[in-house]
Amino acid sequence: MNRFITSILGYVKFFLIFLALIFLSDQLWNWFEGDSLLRNAVAVTIAIMLGDLGRLLFKRFTQRKER
């Protein structure tokens, strides 16, 4: 069961980081095309938060697993 949870959390981490990278690149592309700077700043902040959330979830689970 522990191996199953580890694989699921690995996929969640990958998904969140991949989603953050796609979201970030999309918002940067929109910014270069002249969209609202404030909207893109908020969107980039959300993308960074998604990436950090994926990293923190993985880090927290691996610390719990080592105990």
C-alpha positions in Angstrom: 0.0 0.0 0.0 2.9 2.4 0.8 4.4 1.8 -2.7 1.0 2.6 -4.2 0.7 5.9 -2.3 4.3 6.8 -3.3 3.6 6.3 -7.0 0.4 8.4 -6.7 2.2 11.2 -5.0 4.9 11.0 -7.6 2.4 11.5 -10.4 0.7 14.3 -8.4 4.1 16.0 -8.1 4.8 15.6 -11.8 1.3 16.9 -12.7 1.6 20.0 -10.5 5.1 20.9 -11.7 4.1 20.2 -15.4 0.9 22.2 -15.0 2.9 25.1 -13.4 5.4 25.1 -16.3 2.7 25.0 -19.0 0.8 27.8 -17.2 3.9 29.9 -16.8 4.9 29.5 -20.4 1.4 30.3 -21.6 1.2 33.4 -19.5 4.7 34.6 -20.6 3.6 34.1 -24.2 0.5 36.1 -23.6 2.5 38.9 -21.9 4.8 39.1 -24.9 1.7 39.5 -27.1 0.5 42.5 -25.1 -2.0 41.1 -22.6 -2.6 42.8 -19.2 0.6 42.9 -17.1 -1.4 42.6 -13.8 -3.3 39.6 -14.9 -0.2 37.9 -16.1 1.7 38.7 -12.9 -1.1 37.0 -10.9 -1.1 34.0 -13.2 2.7 33.7 -13.0 2.5 33.8 -9.2 -0.1 31.0 -9.2 2.2 29.0 -11.5 5.1 29.4 -9.1 2.8 28.4 -6.2 1.7 25.2 -8.0 5.3 24.3 -8.7 6.2 24.9 -5.0 3.2 22.9 -3.9 4.3 19.9 -5.9 7.8 20.1 -4.5 6.7 20.5 -0.9 4.2 17.6 -1.2 7.0 15.3 -2.4 9.5 16.6 0.2 7.0 16.1 3.0 6.1 12.6 2.0 9.7 11.5 1.6 10.5 12.8 5.1 7.6 10.9 6.5 8.7 7.8 4.6 12.3 7.9 6.0 11.1 7.8 9.7 
